[in-house]
């Protein structure tokens, strides 16, 4: 993603959001449809109608993308996998599925739902094209229907290519999983296929650029680059999940962590704890009872007088599921939580008792050592 997403609407419990880069794609599509495609293919229609068709086509295309991602999300939620938001960005849309499927069957059902939705949308729009007369004022409706219907069919077919992280790559991973491969081995095979496809797209885009096809070549190159990066990230995530899946948070936590008192001045907190121990987050205990945590980042912008007069309790962060974990929680789940939030350290609690602190850096170091040991023993 390229920035902080903004919520457009909430549908069936899913937040539909857009990344700032999505606005560029909206402008690009309207300009391409209204300034090039429709005038070239429907010259008898007026310029005003062309731009109206372009706006309608762009809107319909993004509705189609949202329905595609909602199909993934609805199936995932029915299988007990949480999905809170769908984000539109420059390369389309993505459903933020918060954890990996636990079985190959679940993986297949979630992956295939999106392309099936796109095929259904494309089929309906092509039926509209066949049924609506291509004459008079209905010509514009027919043109939009056939254009966006065809795009949906193409997107469905493209998404079914066996290259991770495309939906077809996830279908491939599910198939390999059923053939006896471990989830990690299946993911690595599917992401390797994804990197091959992405490399081919970047090469094709580069050749197009040198041939003078600037917009098309650049677009193919950027999509290929995005897919290549996403495939690498997926491979890395699968490796981390594989290493940490059977480990518990308690194995990595630092016991008896340093804590601060709620009545301590922020100046004393910064000088005596943040600078001394080189951490930004500390648990806050009052008479031996855990009451929250304090983060040095919350002091940004404060004057020297504020740091002297204000206390830790003034910027105390309450305990929540976003900053605490249980000692018996999977280390993989804790890693995901820290990776997707600003928190790089989590309090480990049992009931209301502070057991320790787990840091993202400790998990990363363990993963790196395990993977290095594994690779060295394979060769």
N, C-alpha and C positions, 0 to 999 in steps of 0.2 A: 504494500500500500504506500501511498505518497503523502499522507497527512492524517489529521484527526477526522474520522467520519461524522457526518451529520445525519440525524434521523429524519427521514421523509414521512413515514407513516408506520403504524403498527397493525399487522394483520395476523389474526389467529395466534397471538402471542409472539410473533416474530417481528423484530424491529427491522424495517427496511431502511438501510442507510446508504449514503453515497459518499465516496471518497472525493476530495477536491479534483482529482484527475478525471473523474467521470464527466465533469462539466466540459472539459476539453473534447471528450468523445462526443458529447451531445452536439456541440457546435460543429465538429468535423462531419458528423453524419448528416445533419441538416444542410450544411453547405454542399456536401457531396451529392445528396439526393436532389436538393432543389436547384443547385447550380449546374449539375452535370447530367446525372442519370435520367431524371424525368424529362428535362428539356430535349435530350437526345432521343429518347424512346417514345415520347408523346408530344411531338412538336405542335400538334393542333390545339393543345390546351394552353391557356394563358399563363403568364409568369406568376400571377397571383395564385392560380390553382396549383402550379408546380410547387411553390413554397408551402402551400397548405398541405399538399400531399407529403412533402418532405417532413413537415412537423408531425403529421399523423403517423407516418412510417416510423420515425424515430421513437415516438411515444409507444407505438405498438410493439416495436422491437424490444424496448426495455421492459414492457409488461411481460413479454415472452420470456426474457431472461429471468425476471423475478419468479415467474411460474416454474421455470426450469429448476431454479435453486430451491423453491418452496417444495417441489416434488422430492428432492433429496432430503430436505429438512423434515417434512411430514413423516416420511418413512423412518428416518433416524429417530425421531421422537417416539414413534410407535414401538420402536425396538428398545426404548429406554435410554437412548443417547441424547443428551441435552443439546439443543440448538437455540440460541437466543437471538441471533441477528443474521441478516443477509446484507452484504455490502456490494454496491455497484461501484466499479472503478474502470479505469481506462481500457482494460482488456476484457470487460464483460461484467461478471458477477461471481460471487463466491459465498457459500453458506458456511458460517463459522461453526462447524461440528466440533464440539468441545472434547471429544475423546474418540480414539480409534475403535472400530467395531471389534468385538471379541471373537467372532466366528466368520468363516468364509461366506456362509449363507447371508449373514447380516451385511457384510461388505458388498456382496453382489446386489442385494436388494436396494441398498442405498445408492450404489453407483448407477444401476440401470434405470432408476426412476427418472433422472434428469433427461437423458436422451429420449426416453419414451414420451415424456411430457412435450419435448420439442417436436417430436414426430407427430404427436396428436395435434398440436397447435398448427403445425405446417399443413397437415392434412385438412383440417377444418378451413383454413384460409384458402387453400387451393380449391376446395369445394365451393367456397364463396365466389372465387374467381370464375369457376365453371358455370355457376348458377346466375350470377349477375350479368346482365347484358353489357357488352363492351361498347356502349353507345351513349351519347348525350351526357347528362350530368353524372350517370353511373359509371362512366368510363374511368373516372378518378378512383372510385371505390374498387373497381375491378383491378386497376393497376397496382394499387397499394396492397391488395390482398395477395396477388400473385407474387409480388416482389418480396414481401415479408414472409409469406408462406414458403417460398423457395429458400430464403435465407435460413429459416428455421430447420428445414430439411437438411441443408448443407451443414449447419451447426451440429445437428444431431449426428450426422455421419462423421464429421470431424471429431466430435467428442468421443465417438466409439473407437477411434484408433487406439490400438493396444500400447499406449505410451503414457506412463504415469507422469504428471498428476491428472491427465485427462480421465474422464469417466471410463473410457475403454481400458486405460491402464489399471484402474481399480478393479475392473472386471477380470483383467489378466491376473492381477495379484490374487483375487479370490480363487480363480481356476488353479493357479500354481499352489495355492494353499491347500486346496482339496487333493492335489496330487502328491502330498507328502512333504512339501517344503515347509519350513518354519515361516512364521510371518515375516521375520527379518530377511530370510533368503528370498521369499516371494517379492518383498518390497524392493530389494536390491535388483532383482531381475527386471521388474516392471519399471523402475526408475532408470535403469540402463537403457531400456527401450525408449523411454522418454527423452533421454539425453541425445540419442541417435536422431530421433525425429526433430528435436529442437535444433541440433547442429545442421541438419539438412535444411531447415527453414531459414536459419541464419545465412547459410551459404547461398541459398536461392535469393534471399533478400539482398545480399551483397552483390550478386551477379546482376540483379535487376537495377540496382543503383548505378553500377558501372555502365549499364545499357541505356541509362537515361530515364528509367521508370522510377522517379524519385519517391513519390508518395507511396506507391504499392511496395516498392523495395524496402523502404524504411519501415513500413508497417509490418511486413513479414519478418524483417530482422528483429524488430523489437518484441514481437510475439514469441519468436524463437528464443530470444534472450530471456524473456520472462519464464517460459516453460523450462529452459535449462536450469535457471536459478531455482525454480520451484522443485524440480526433480532432485537437485542436490540437497535442498533443504529437507525434502521428504526422506531421502536416504539417511541424512544425519539424524533426523527425528526418530526414524525407525531404529537406528543403532542405539540411540540413547534409551528409548523405551525398552528395547530388548535387554540392555544391561541392567536397568533400574527396576524392571517390572517385578522381580521377585525379592527386591530389597525393601526394607522398611525405613521410614524417616528416622526412627530411633537409633539406627546404626550409624547415622551421619551427624547427629546433633552434637553440639558442644554443650556439655552439662555444666551446671552451676554458672550460668552466664553472668556477666557484669550487668548490674541494673542501677537505675537511678531513682531518687525519691521525688514525689510530685511537688514538694515545696522548694526544690532546688532552683536557684536562679538560672535563667537561660545562659547567662554569661559563664557561670560555673560549669554548666553542662557542656558548652562548646569548648571551653579551655581545658577542663579537667577530664573530659570523656571523649568527645569527638576527635580532638587533635591528639590526645594521648594514645587512644586505642585504635584510631583510624577506622572507625565505623560511623555510619550516619544514623543507625537505628538502634535503640536500646529499650528493653522492657522497663516498665515503671511499676515499682512495688511500694505499697503503703502498709506498714506494719506487717510485713511478710506476705501480704496478699497482692496478687497480680491485678492491676487495675487498668492496664493499657500499655501503650508504647509511645515513644517520642521519636520524631524524625528530624534530624538537623536541617533537612531541606525546607521544613516549615518555618525556619527562621530567616529565610532569604528576604532581603528588603528591609529588615528591621534595623533601626538605628542602635547606636551604642547604649543610649539611655533605655530603649526598649529591652535590650538584652539584660540590662542590669535590674530593671524593675519587674519584668515579667517572669513568671515561674513556669516550670515544666508542665504543671497542670493546666496552664493556659493554652497550650498547644497539644494537649494529650489526645492521642488517637484511640478511640474505644476498640475493644477486641471484637473481631468479626471473623467470618469464614475466609475473608480475603487475606488476613494477616496471621492466622493461627492454623496449626495442623496437629493431628493426633500422632503420638509416637509410632502407632502401628499402621499408619497410612502408607500406601505404596510410595516409594521414593519417586517413581515415575510420575505419579499424580502431583506430588509436591513440585517436581521440576516443571511440569506444564503450568502450574499455578504461578510460579515465579517468573517463567518465561513470558507469560501473557499479561503481566501486571508490572507496575513500577517497583514492587517489592522484591529485593534480592536476598532478603533474610526473612525468615518466618519464625514466629514463636511456636515452640512445641509445648502443647499443654495437654494435661490429662485432668478432665473435669475443670476445676479452677486453679489447679496447681501448675506452676511453671516448671517444665522438665528440662528445657534447654532451648537452643537456637539452631536452626539448620540454614546453611548458606548455599546459594546457587553455585558459588565458586567451588565449594567442597564436592558437590555432586559432579560438576564438570571435570574436576581433577580426577575423581574416581573413574568416571566414564572414559576419559582419555587414557588412563593407565590400563584399564581393562581391555579397551580396543587395541591399544598398542601391543599388549601381551598376546591377545588373540591373533592379531595379524602376524606377529613375529613367529608364533608357533605354527601358523598355517604354511609359511614359506619354507 
